[in-house]
């Protein structure tokens, strides 16, 4: 009984540690800005419905054909995705880059891997709507793709989504990351 109790406590500790690391990603800060790509930009911030400040950049195009909201991946921040900004700009699209809650320059300490991040996108859309922008396309990478896909039905401003390398089932992501953090496979759901 003592051995079984000790094993149970150890397993609970492993699962707790894995879940904590998954929900509380490391906060990486911006390493570059649109200026590094020789693009004019505006530093922006907007406050979510639950009081967090999200931060990013709005890159205007001359005579814009449309606006694209770029959604970064899990544990990331928006600066690596700036590599796409020159292409969008050359094609005549405004772009909005921002960090989700608990990531990069934005407030918050945790991620929900999609649920709360949908509200972050809705807040970004409110920001754009206040600027007179009525329609947007979404470009999401990994978790950002899942967020874009799950937000699209919630707001008619979103007229298209490009989702790159997203997951179709969140439980698989959680299980994979649990195993990477030392949780035995049979406890991870695989």
N, C-alpha and C positions, 0 to 999 in steps of 0.2 A: 504494500500500500504506500509506503514511504517513497519507494522508487517511482511508482506510477505518479504520485503527487509531484515529485520533483521534475519528472519528464513533462507533465502537464504545464507546470509553471514555466519551464524552459521554452516549451512550444508557444505558450501565450506571449512570452516576452519576445520571441522571434517574430511572431505575427504582428505584435504591437509595433516593434521597431520597423518592420517592413512597411506597415501602413503609414506610420509617421513620416518616414522618408519619402513615400509616394505622395502624400498630401501636402507636405511642406518642402517644396523643392528649393534648392539653393537660389538665392537672389543674385543673378548676374546683372551687371550694370552695362550700359551702352558703351561700346568701344569705338564706334564710328558714328557719323551723322550724315545726313544728305549732303552736307558741305563737302564731304570727302569724295562725293560723286559729282561735284560742281553743279549742284542743283539748288535753286532758290527754295526755301522752305520756311515754314512757320512752326515754332514750338507750340504745342497745344496741350491742354489738359481739360478734363471733364470729370464730373462727379457722378458716380453710380447712384442708383436708387437706395443702396444701403450705405452710402456715405464715403466710399473710397475714391481717391483721386487717381485716375488713369492718365498716363502721360505718353506723348508721342509726337509725331510730326505730320503736318499736312503739306504736301508738295503739289503746288498748283501747276497746271499746264496752261500754256497760252491757247486761247480758243478751245477749251476742253470739249472732247467728244463724250466724256463721261467721267465717272469717279469709281475708283476701285479701293475697297477696304481690304487691307492685307492682315491676315491673322497668323501669328507665329505658332510654333510648336511647343510641346511640353518641356519645361525647365529652360526654355529659351527666352529670348527677348527679340524685339523687332529688328535690331541692327543687322543680323546676318541676312535677313530678307531684303535689305536695301539693295542687294545686288540686282534685283529686278526693277528697281526704280528708274534707271536710265531708259530701259526698254519701254516701260509704261509711259514715261514722259515723252519719249520720241514718238510714240503712237498717239499722243494727244490726250492722255488720261491724267486727271488729278489722282493722287493717291493719299490715303490716310494709313499711316503706320502707327500702332500704339501697342503698349504692353498690357497684357491681361493682368488682373489682380494677382498679387503674389509673384510677379515676374518683373524683371528689368527695372525700369524707372517708376513703375506704378506702386501704389500702396497695397497693403495686404500681406498676409503671411502664408496663405494656403491656396491650393488649387482644388477644384472639384473635377477637373479633367473634362468638363463640358457644361455641366448644369449652371453654375454661377457665371461662367464665362459667356454664356448666351446673353445674360443681362448686361455684360460689359459691351458686347456688340450692339445691343439695343441702345445703350447709352451713347455709343459712338454714332449710331444712326441719328439719334436726336440731335447730337452736335452738328452733323452735316445738314440735317433738315433746317436747323436754325440759320444756316448759311445759304439757304435757298436751293439746296441739292435735293432733288426728289427721287432719283433712281441711282442705285449703285450695283456694281458687281462685287462679288466676294472672291478673294483668292486666299485659300487657307492651306497651310502645310501641316501635316501630321495632326496633332490635336487641334490646331487651328482649322484644319479642313473639317473635322468632326463638328467643331463649334459653328462654322459657317453653314454646313448642311443642316444642323439642327435648329439654327436661327432663321433660316430662309422662310419656313412656313409661318413664322411669327410676325413678319413685317413685310408689307407689300412694296417697300422701297427696294428690296432685294430682287433684282430681275435676273440674276444669274450667279452661279457658283462654280468655281474651279477648285477642286479639292485634290491635293497632291499627297500621296502616301498616308492617307488617314486610316484609321482602324474602323472595322465594322462592328466589333463587339468589344465593349469596354472591359468586360471580365477577362478577356484574353490578355489585354495590356496589363491589368492588375496582376494576373497570375504570372506572366512573364517577368515583370519587375519584382514580384515577391521572390521568385526563384533566384533571380540575380542578387537579391539581398540575403540569401541564405535560408529562406523558408523552404522546407522539404516540399517536393512536388505534390505529394498526396494532400498536403494542407493548402496548396495554392489553387486547387481546383482543376489541375491538369491530370 
